[in-house]
Amino acid sequence: MKKILPILLLFAFACKNKDHNADLLVKNALIYTVDSAFSTADAFVVTGGKIVAVGKADTLEQKYNAREVIDAGGKPVYPGFIDAHTHFYSYGLSLQDAKLENTKSWQEVLDSVNVYARKNPEGWIIGRGWDQNKWKEKQFPDKAKLDMMFPIRPVMLTRIDGHAIIVNQAALNLAGIKPGQMITGGKIETVNGKLTGMLIDNAEGLVRRKIPVPTEQVTQAAFLDAQHNCFAVGLTTVDDCGLPYTMVNTIAQLQHKGALKMRMYVMLSDNPDNFEYLFKRGVYKTPGLDVRAFKVYADGALGSRGACLLQPYSDQKNWRGFLLSSQKHYEDVAQKLAAKGFQMCTHAIGDSANRVILKIYASVLKGKNDRRWRIEHSQVLAPEDIKYFGDYNIIPSVQPTHATSDMYWAAERLGKKRLKSAYVYKQLLEQNGWIPLGTDFPVENINPMYTFYAAVERKDLKGFPDGGFQPENALTREQALRGMTIWAAKANFEEKEKGSIEPGKYADFVILDSDIMKTDGANLPQVKVLKTYINGEKVYEKK
């Protein structure tokens, strides 16, 4: 006891002489702070969920008495990854539906649906993820076999991009859809006067509104299942693009209970109820939830030929796609949002849709500004229109894996000349000096490592093509990391609270098993997350 007492006194004296108590010290790490200088450090300190100091471990250990110490073992640490464009809730719902990704034929889709139907014998049959561009016969399917398999039970199977569905006759009957029926901003496909079951863009809504609203239990499971998977890949903030205002309270309650820890930037959908809600209430802002933006759709997707082009599709003459609403609608929305001070985020894929929205934005923004209005995807652009992004500080919010998913068939849709001004991420970055990156999941995989890899290597997961797809528009590794962290935060007006490891910001960070700034390019997709933290609290650890 006499020997132990001096040791205890010495320990107490040492602790007493440290300037501050702290919750957490992270040390022995290669920390990419992603600050303005892109500096590195080997330690940082967290108190009350926020970073209070960054620097050398020996200096910080002398100053702070930390309740918990994480020895990173020399592993790299990065700010928590931010996905600037997702459908987080829809992804969560899709985890409970038939999974049709990577099906190589219509028959494989039918087989997967049949297995799902047997396991889930009641209610609508819902599935997502088929892509006819991956099939030998690259044509939209027909509902005939679906009708034979499910003559009474309604079926809705969504294409990978979410801009087209195929349904059976039972679903068409519930929606009251007849051959020859027309709809603005959508297409009800018929062949020889008969419905094929294919519904594109706005036509989807005729069926979707007949599907029962998910129960509270299903909704909660969707959020928590999505969160679990996203934490495992290092995501700490997601931008959910296009939710109803009723979902704001649901998210807030789940976060208040501590069940939903994922930080969310929510864009409300373009409809009168959502406008009325946020116009009356004003910006909704908590540490975990930020609602100040509206998601608007200008056109559909390139894969389903719903993207609105200036000239006809190269593989479908006399067809240019379409806008989903009238030009006046977009003008009215822009004027309303500008007057109320909210952010406008518009989906635009085709060069015609991008031109329409860019010009409307320009007419409202009137030069340089800090409104941070966004064009989601900014995918196919007329070369002469790119300057609008810089002239009016319009944010191009892009998804690098779209380029590497579309590259196999995009030239068929656009032709080689027009393709050269599509997926031009480097040119877009140069307009404002920064660019936020996302995935659009569940259209693409949720993994930020795939985003990083596609941005810098411009290749698919098999390393195709040699040299990369249009490599002149690849980003540097620093640019890609910024796009997944601080620039994504900036696109959300949140760069002062997250996106880098700096004093005063939330302690959202990830520890990876390899340094993505130095790992061989071919190995980037295999890099794994070891741990994910939000507010200095561990929310995921690799088993």
FIBAVO-596038 format. One record per residue (C-alpha): x, y, z; residue number from 1. Coordinates in steps of 0.5 Angstrom, whole numbers, plus 2048, in hexadecimal, padded with zeros to 3 digits. Layout:
[atom [X Y Z] NUM]
...
//
This chain:
[atom [800 800 800] 1]
[atom [806 805 802] 2]
[atom [809 804 7FB] 3]
[atom [802 805 7F7] 4]
[atom [800 80B 7FB] 5]
[atom [806 80F 7F8] 6]
[atom [804 80D 7F1] 7]
[atom [7FD 80F 7F2] 8]
[atom [7FF 816 7F4] 9]
[atom [803 817 7EE] 10]
[atom [7FE 815 7E9] 11]
[atom [7F9 819 7ED] 12]
[atom [7FE 81F 7ED] 13]
[atom [7FF 81E 7E5] 14]
[atom [7F8 81E 7E4] 15]
[atom [7F7 824 7E8] 16]
[atom [7FC 828 7E4] 17]
[atom [7F9 827 7DD] 18]
[atom [7F5 82D 7DB] 19]
[atom [7EF 829 7D9] 20]
[atom [7EB 823 7D9] 21]
[atom [7E8 820 7D3] 22]
[atom [7E4 81A 7D0] 23]
[atom [7E8 817 7CB] 24]
[atom [7EF 817 7C9] 25]
[atom [7F1 814 7C2] 26]
[atom [7F8 813 7C1] 27]
[atom [7FE 80F 7BD] 28]
[atom [7FA 811 7B7] 29]
[atom [7FB 814 7B0] 30]
[atom [7F5 819 7B0] 31]
[atom [7F3 81C 7AA] 32]
[atom [7F0 822 7AC] 33]
[atom [7ED 825 7A6] 34]
[atom [7EE 82C 7A8] 35]
[atom [7F0 832 7A3] 36]
[atom [7F7 830 7A3] 37]
[atom [7F6 828 7A2] 38]
[atom [7FA 827 7A8] 39]
[atom [7FB 821 7AC] 40]
[atom [7FC 81F 7B4] 41]
[atom [7FD 819 7B8] 42]
[atom [7F8 81B 7BE] 43]
[atom [7F2 81F 7C0] 44]
[atom [7ED 820 7C6] 45]
[atom [7E6 820 7C7] 46]
[atom [7E1 823 7CC] 47]
[atom [7DA 823 7CC] 48]
[atom [7D9 820 7C5] 49]
[atom [7DE 825 7C2] 50]
[atom [7E5 825 7C0] 51]
[atom [7E9 82A 7C5] 52]
[atom [7F0 829 7C2] 53]
[atom [7F4 826 7BD] 54]
[atom [7FC 825 7BC] 55]
[atom [801 821 7BF] 56]
[atom [800 81B 7C4] 57]
[atom [805 81D 7C9] 58]
[atom [803 824 7CA] 59]
[atom [7FB 823 7CA] 60]
[atom [7FD 81D 7D0] 61]
[atom [800 822 7D4] 62]
[atom [7FA 827 7D3] 63]
[atom [7F4 823 7D4] 64]
[atom [7F2 81D 7D9] 65]
[atom [7EE 819 7D4] 66]
[atom [7E9 814 7D7] 67]
[atom [7EA 810 7D1] 68]
[atom [7F0 80F 7CC] 69]
[atom [7EF 80C 7C5] 70]
[atom [7F6 809 7C3] 71]
[atom [7F5 809 7BB] 72]
[atom [7FB 804 7BA] 73]
[atom [7FE 809 7B5] 74]
[atom [7F7 808 7B1] 75]
[atom [7F5 80E 7AC] 76]
[atom [7EF 812 7AF] 77]
[atom [7EA 816 7AB] 78]
[atom [7E5 81B 7AC] 79]
[atom [7DE 817 7AC] 80]
[atom [7DC 816 7A5] 81]
[atom [7D6 81A 7A2] 82]
[atom [7D2 818 79C] 83]
[atom [7CF 81E 799] 84]
[atom [7CA 81A 795] 85]
[atom [7C6 814 798] 86]
[atom [7BF 811 798] 87]
[atom [7C0 80F 79F] 88]
[atom [7B9 80D 7A1] 89]
[atom [7B8 80A 79B] 90]
[atom [7BE 806 79B] 91]
[atom [7BC 803 7A2] 92]
[atom [7B5 801 79F] 93]
[atom [7B8 7FE 79A] 94]
[atom [7BC 7F9 79E] 95]
[atom [7B5 7F6 7A0] 96]
[atom [7B3 7F5 799] 97]
[atom [7B5 7F1 793] 98]
[atom [7BC 7F2 791] 99]
[atom [7BD 7F2 78A] 100]
[atom [7C4 7F5 789] 101]
[atom [7C9 7F2 784] 102]
[atom [7C4 7ED 781] 103]
[atom [7C6 7EC 77A] 104]
[atom [7C0 7EA 777] 105]
[atom [7B8 7EB 778] 106]
[atom [7B7 7E4 779] 107]
[atom [7BC 7E5 77F] 108]
[atom [7B8 7EB 782] 109]
[atom [7B2 7E6 781] 110]
[atom [7B5 7E1 785] 111]
[atom [7B8 7E6 78B] 112]
[atom [7B1 7E8 78B] 113]
[atom [7AE 7E1 78C] 114]
[atom [7B2 7E0 791] 115]
[atom [7B0 7E6 795] 116]
[atom [7A9 7E5 794] 117]
[atom [7A9 7DE 797] 118]
[atom [7AD 7E1 79D] 119]
[atom [7A8 7E7 79E] 120]
[atom [7A1 7E4 79C] 121]
[atom [79D 7EA 79D] 122]
[atom [79C 7F1 79A] 123]
[atom [7A0 7F5 795] 124]
[atom [7A6 7F2 792] 125]
[atom [7AB 7F7 791] 126]
[atom [7B2 7F7 78E] 127]
[atom [7B8 7FB 78C] 128]
[atom [7BE 7FB 788] 129]
[atom [7BD 7F8 781] 130]
[atom [7C1 7FB 77B] 131]
[atom [7BF 7F9 774] 132]
[atom [7C6 7FC 772] 133]
[atom [7C9 7F6 776] 134]
[atom [7C5 7F1 772] 135]
[atom [7C7 7EE 76B] 136]
[atom [7C0 7F0 768] 137]
[atom [7C1 7F8 76A] 138]
[atom [7BA 7F9 76A] 139]
[atom [7B4 7FB 76F] 140]
[atom [7B1 7F5 771] 141]
[atom [7A9 7F3 770] 142]
[atom [7A4 7F1 776] 143]
[atom [7A2 7EB 773] 144]
[atom [7A5 7E6 777] 145]
[atom [7A4 7EA 77D] 146]
[atom [79D 7EA 77C] 147]
[atom [79D 7E2 77B] 148]
[atom [7A1 7E1 782] 149]
[atom [79D 7E6 786] 150]
[atom [796 7E7 782] 151]
[atom [793 7EA 789] 152]
[atom [798 7ED 78D] 153]
[atom [79B 7F4 78B] 154]
[atom [7A2 7F4 789] 155]
[atom [7A7 7FA 788] 156]
[atom [7AE 7F9 786] 157]
[atom [7B2 800 786] 158]
[atom [7B8 801 781] 159]
[atom [7BF 802 785] 160]
[atom [7BF 80A 783] 161]
[atom [7B8 80A 786] 162]
[atom [7B5 80E 780] 163]
[atom [7B1 808 77D] 164]
[atom [7AD 802 780] 165]
[atom [7AA 7FC 77D] 166]
[atom [7A3 7FA 780] 167]
[atom [79E 7F4 77F] 168]
[atom [797 7F5 77C] 169]
[atom [795 7F4 784] 170]
[atom [798 7FA 785] 171]
[atom [796 7FE 77F] 172]
[atom [78F 7FC 781] 173]
[atom [790 7FF 788] 174]
[atom [792 805 785] 175]
[atom [78D 806 77F] 176]
[atom [792 806 77A] 177]
[atom [790 805 773] 178]
[atom [793 805 76C] 179]
[atom [794 80B 769] 180]
[atom [794 80F 76F] 181]
[atom [799 815 76F] 182]
[atom [79C 819 775] 183]
[atom [7A1 81F 775] 184]
[atom [7A8 81E 777] 185]
[atom [7A7 816 776] 186]
[atom [7A6 810 771] 187]
[atom [7A1 80A 772] 188]
[atom [7A4 806 76D] 189]
[atom [7A0 802 768] 190]
[atom [7A1 7FD 762] 191]
[atom [79C 7FC 75D] 192]
[atom [797 7FF 761] 193]
[atom [798 7FB 767] 194]
[atom [79B 7FD 76E] 195]
[atom [7A2 7FA 76F] 196]
[atom [7A2 7FC 776] 197]
[atom [7A8 800 776] 198]
[atom [7A7 807 779] 199]
[atom [7AC 80D 778] 200]
[atom [7AD 813 77D] 201]
[atom [7A7 816 77F] 202]
[atom [7A2 810 77C] 203]
[atom [7A5 80C 782] 204]
[atom [7A1 811 787] 205]
[atom [79B 80E 784] 206]
[atom [79D 807 788] 207]
[atom [7A1 809 78D] 208]
[atom [79B 80D 791] 209]
[atom [797 807 791] 210]
[atom [79D 803 795] 211]
[atom [79B 803 79D] 212]
[atom [79F 808 7A1] 213]
[atom [7A4 804 7A5] 214]
[atom [7A3 803 7AC] 215]
[atom [7A6 807 7B2] 216]
[atom [7AA 800 7B3] 217]
[atom [7AC 7FF 7AC] 218]
[atom [7AE 807 7AC] 219]
[atom [7B3 806 7B2] 220]
[atom [7B6 800 7AF] 221]
[atom [7B7 803 7A9] 222]
[atom [7BB 809 7AC] 223]
[atom [7BF 804 7B1] 224]
[atom [7C1 7FF 7AC] 225]
[atom [7C3 805 7A7] 226]
[atom [7C7 808 7AD] 227]
[atom [7CA 801 7AF] 228]
[atom [7CD 800 7A8] 229]
[atom [7CF 807 7A7] 230]
[atom [7D3 807 7AD] 231]
[atom [7D7 801 7AB] 232]
[atom [7DA 805 7A5] 233]
[atom [7DB 80B 7A9] 234]
[atom [7D6 810 7A7] 235]
[atom [7D4 815 7AD] 236]
[atom [7CF 819 7A9] 237]
[atom [7CB 818 7A3] 238]
[atom [7C7 81D 79F] 239]
[atom [7C0 81A 79E] 240]
[atom [7BD 81D 797] 241]
[atom [7B6 81D 797] 242]
[atom [7B1 81C 79D] 243]
[atom [7AB 81E 79F] 244]
[atom [7AA 823 7A5] 245]
[atom [7A7 81D 7A9] 246]
[atom [7AD 81A 7AA] 247]
[atom [7B1 81F 7AD] 248]
[atom [7AD 81E 7B4] 249]
[atom [7AF 817 7B3] 250]
[atom [7B6 818 7B2] 251]
[atom [7B6 81D 7B8] 252]
[atom [7B3 818 7BD] 253]
[atom [7B7 812 7BB] 254]
[atom [7BD 817 7BC] 255]
[atom [7BB 819 7C2] 256]
[atom [7BA 812 7C5] 257]
[atom [7C1 811 7C3] 258]
[atom [7BF 80B 7BE] 259]
[atom [7C1 80F 7B8] 260]
[atom [7C8 812 7B9] 261]
[atom [7C9 813 7B1] 262]
[atom [7CA 81B 7B0] 263]
[atom [7C5 81D 7AA] 264]
[atom [7C4 822 7A5] 265]
[atom [7BD 822 7A3] 266]
[atom [7BA 825 79C] 267]
[atom [7B3 825 79C] 268]
[atom [7AF 823 796] 269]
[atom [7AC 828 791] 270]
[atom [7A5 828 793] 271]
[atom [7A0 82E 796] 272]
[atom [7A0 82A 79D] 273]
[atom [7A7 82A 79E] 274]
[atom [7A8 831 79C] 275]
[atom [7A3 834 7A0] 276]
[atom [7A6 830 7A6] 277]
[atom [7AD 833 7A6] 278]
[atom [7AB 83A 7A4] 279]
[atom [7A6 83A 7AA] 280]
[atom [7AC 837 7AE] 281]
[atom [7B2 839 7AC] 282]
[atom [7B9 835 7AB] 283]
[atom [7B8 82F 7B0] 284]
[atom [7BF 82E 7B3] 285]
[atom [7C2 82A 7B9] 286]
[atom [7C9 826 7B9] 287]
[atom [7C6 820 7B6] 288]
[atom [7C1 823 7B1] 289]
[atom [7C1 829 7AC] 290]
[atom [7BB 82B 7A8] 291]
[atom [7BC 831 7A3] 292]
[atom [7BC 82E 79C] 293]
[atom [7B7 82C 797] 294]
[atom [7B8 826 792] 295]
[atom [7B5 828 78B] 296]
[atom [7B5 823 785] 297]
[atom [7B7 826 77E] 298]
[atom [7B7 81F 77A] 299]
[atom [7B8 818 77B] 300]
[atom [7BE 813 77A] 301]
[atom [7C2 812 774] 302]
[atom [7C2 80A 775] 303]
[atom [7BA 80A 774] 304]
[atom [7BB 810 76E] 305]
[atom [7B7 815 773] 306]
[atom [7BD 81A 773] 307]
[atom [7BB 820 76F] 308]
[atom [7C0 821 769] 309]
[atom [7C1 827 764] 310]
[atom [7C2 822 75F] 311]
[atom [7BE 81B 75E] 312]
[atom [7C1 815 761] 313]
[atom [7C7 812 75D] 314]
[atom [7C3 80B 75E] 315]
[atom [7BC 80D 75D] 316]
[atom [7BB 812 757] 317]
[atom [7B5 818 758] 318]
[atom [7B6 817 760] 319]
[atom [7B9 81C 764] 320]
[atom [7B6 81A 76B] 321]
[atom [7B1 81F 76F] 322]
[atom [7B1 824 775] 323]
[atom [7AD 822 77A] 324]
[atom [7A9 828 77B] 325]
[atom [7A8 82F 777] 326]
[atom [7AE 834 777] 327]
[atom [7A9 839 77B] 328]
[atom [7A9 834 781] 329]
[atom [7B0 834 782] 330]
[atom [7B0 83C 781] 331]
[atom [7AB 83C 786] 332]
[atom [7AE 838 78B] 333]
[atom [7B5 83B 78A] 334]
[atom [7B2 842 78B] 335]
[atom [7AE 83F 792] 336]
[atom [7B4 83C 795] 337]
[atom [7B9 842 793] 338]
[atom [7B3 847 797] 339]
[atom [7B3 842 79D] 340]
[atom [7BB 841 79D] 341]
[atom [7BB 839 79C] 342]
[atom [7BF 835 798] 343]
[atom [7BD 832 791] 344]
[atom [7C0 82C 78F] 345]
[atom [7BE 829 788] 346]
[atom [7BF 823 785] 347]
[atom [7C1 824 77E] 348]
[atom [7C4 81E 77A] 349]
[atom [7C4 820 772] 350]
[atom [7C7 826 76F] 351]
[atom [7C0 829 76E] 352]
[atom [7BE 829 775] 353]
[atom [7C4 82B 777] 354]
[atom [7C4 831 773] 355]
[atom [7BD 833 775] 356]
[atom [7BE 833 77C] 357]
[atom [7C5 836 77C] 358]
[atom [7C2 83C 778] 359]
[atom [7BC 83C 77D] 360]
[atom [7C1 83C 783] 361]
[atom [7C5 842 77F] 362]
[atom [7BF 846 77F] 363]
[atom [7BD 846 786] 364]
[atom [7C4 846 789] 365]
[atom [7C7 84C 785] 366]
[atom [7CE 84B 785] 367]
[atom [7D3 849 78B] 368]
[atom [7CF 846 791] 369]
[atom [7D0 842 797] 370]
[atom [7C9 83E 796] 371]
[atom [7CC 838 795] 372]
[atom [7C7 836 790] 373]
[atom [7C8 82F 78D] 374]
[atom [7C7 82B 787] 375]
[atom [7C7 823 789] 376]
[atom [7CB 81F 784] 377]
[atom [7CD 824 77F] 378]
[atom [7CE 81E 77A] 379]
[atom [7CE 820 773] 380]
[atom [7CF 828 771] 381]
[atom [7D0 82C 76B] 382]
[atom [7D7 82E 76B] 383]
[atom [7D5 836 76B] 384]
[atom [7D0 835 771] 385]
[atom [7D6 833 776] 386]
[atom [7D8 83A 777] 387]
[atom [7D1 83B 77B] 388]
[atom [7D3 837 781] 389]
[atom [7D9 83C 782] 390]
[atom [7D6 842 780] 391]
[atom [7D0 841 785] 392]
[atom [7D3 83D 78A] 393]
[atom [7CF 837 789] 394]
[atom [7D1 831 78C] 395]
[atom [7D2 82A 788] 396]
[atom [7D0 825 78C] 397]
[atom [7D3 81E 789] 398]
[atom [7D3 817 78A] 399]
[atom [7DA 814 787] 400]
[atom [7D7 80D 787] 401]
[atom [7D2 80F 782] 402]
[atom [7D8 810 77D] 403]
[atom [7DA 809 77E] 404]
[atom [7D4 806 77E] 405]
[atom [7D1 809 777] 406]
[atom [7D8 809 773] 407]
[atom [7D6 802 770] 408]
[atom [7D0 805 76C] 409]
[atom [7D0 80D 76D] 410]
[atom [7D3 80E 766] 411]
[atom [7CD 80A 763] 412]
[atom [7C8 80F 766] 413]
[atom [7CC 815 765] 414]
[atom [7D1 814 75F] 415]
[atom [7D9 815 760] 416]
[atom [7D9 81C 75F] 417]
[atom [7D4 81E 764] 418]
[atom [7D7 819 769] 419]
[atom [7DD 81D 76A] 420]
[atom [7D9 822 76E] 421]
[atom [7D6 81D 772] 422]
[atom [7D8 81B 779] 423]
[atom [7DD 821 779] 424]
[atom [7DF 822 780] 425]
[atom [7E5 825 780] 426]
[atom [7E3 82A 77B] 427]
[atom [7DD 82B 780] 428]
[atom [7E2 82C 786] 429]
[atom [7E5 831 783] 430]
[atom [7DF 836 782] 431]
[atom [7DF 837 78A] 432]
[atom [7E5 834 78C] 433]
[atom [7E1 82E 790] 434]
[atom [7DC 829 78F] 435]
[atom [7D8 824 793] 436]
[atom [7D8 81D 792] 437]
[atom [7D3 818 793] 438]
[atom [7D0 811 791] 439]
[atom [7C8 812 790] 440]
[atom [7C8 80B 793] 441]
[atom [7C4 806 793] 442]
[atom [7C5 808 78B] 443]
[atom [7CC 807 78D] 444]
[atom [7D0 803 792] 445]
[atom [7D0 807 799] 446]
[atom [7D8 806 79A] 447]
[atom [7DC 80C 79A] 448]
[atom [7E2 809 798] 449]
[atom [7DF 807 791] 450]
[atom [7DD 80F 790] 451]
[atom [7E5 810 792] 452]
[atom [7E7 80B 78D] 453]
[atom [7E2 80D 787] 454]
[atom [7E4 814 788] 455]
[atom [7EC 813 788] 456]
[atom [7EC 80D 784] 457]
[atom [7E6 80E 77F] 458]
[atom [7E6 806 77F] 459]
[atom [7E1 801 781] 460]
[atom [7E2 7FC 786] 461]
[atom [7E6 7F7 782] 462]
[atom [7EB 7FC 77F] 463]
[atom [7E7 7FE 779] 464]
[atom [7E9 802 775] 465]
[atom [7F1 802 774] 466]
[atom [7F3 809 776] 467]
[atom [7EC 80B 778] 468]
[atom [7E5 80E 775] 469]
[atom [7E6 815 772] 470]
[atom [7EC 815 777] 471]
[atom [7ED 81D 776] 472]
[atom [7E7 81E 77B] 473]
[atom [7EA 81A 780] 474]
[atom [7EB 81D 787] 475]
[atom [7F1 81D 78B] 476]
[atom [7F1 819 792] 477]
[atom [7F1 81F 796] 478]
[atom [7EB 822 792] 479]
[atom [7E7 81C 792] 480]
[atom [7E8 81B 79A] 481]
[atom [7E6 823 79A] 482]
[atom [7E0 821 796] 483]
[atom [7DE 81C 79B] 484]
[atom [7DF 820 7A1] 485]
[atom [7E0 827 7A2] 486]
[atom [7DD 829 79B] 487]
[atom [7D7 825 79C] 488]
[atom [7D6 828 7A3] 489]
[atom [7D7 82F 79F] 490]
[atom [7D1 82D 79A] 491]
[atom [7CD 82C 7A0] 492]
[atom [7CF 833 7A4] 493]
[atom [7D2 82F 7A9] 494]
[atom [7DA 830 7A8] 495]
[atom [7DB 833 7AF] 496]
[atom [7D8 82D 7B3] 497]
[atom [7DA 827 7AF] 498]
[atom [7DF 825 7A9] 499]
[atom [7E5 825 7AC] 500]
[atom [7E9 824 7B2] 501]
[atom [7EA 82A 7B5] 502]
[atom [7E9 82E 7BC] 503]
[atom [7E1 82F 7BD] 504]
[atom [7DE 82A 7B8] 505]
[atom [7DB 824 7BA] 506]
[atom [7DF 81E 7BB] 507]
[atom [7DD 81A 7B5] 508]
[atom [7E2 816 7B3] 509]
[atom [7E4 80F 7B0] 510]
[atom [7EA 80A 7B0] 511]
[atom [7EC 806 7AA] 512]
[atom [7F0 800 7A9] 513]
[atom [7F5 804 7A4] 514]
[atom [7F6 80B 7A2] 515]
[atom [7F2 80D 79C] 516]
[atom [7F7 812 79A] 517]
[atom [7FD 80D 799] 518]
[atom [7F9 807 797] 519]
[atom [7FA 804 790] 520]
[atom [7F4 806 78C] 521]
[atom [7F2 7FF 78A] 522]
[atom [7F2 7FD 792] 523]
[atom [7ED 803 794] 524]
[atom [7E7 800 793] 525]
[atom [7E9 7FB 798] 526]
[atom [7EB 800 79E] 527]
[atom [7E7 7FE 7A4] 528]
[atom [7E4 802 7AA] 529]
[atom [7E7 800 7B0] 530]
[atom [7E3 805 7B5] 531]
[atom [7DE 80B 7B4] 532]
[atom [7DC 810 7B9] 533]
[atom [7D7 815 7BA] 534]
[atom [7D8 81B 7BF] 535]
[atom [7DE 817 7C2] 536]
[atom [7D9 811 7C3] 537]
[atom [7DB 80A 7BF] 538]
[atom [7D5 808 7BB] 539]
[atom [7D8 802 7B7] 540]
[atom [7DE 7FE 7B8] 541]
[atom [7E0 7F9 7B3] 542]
[atom [7E0 7F2 7B6] 543]
//
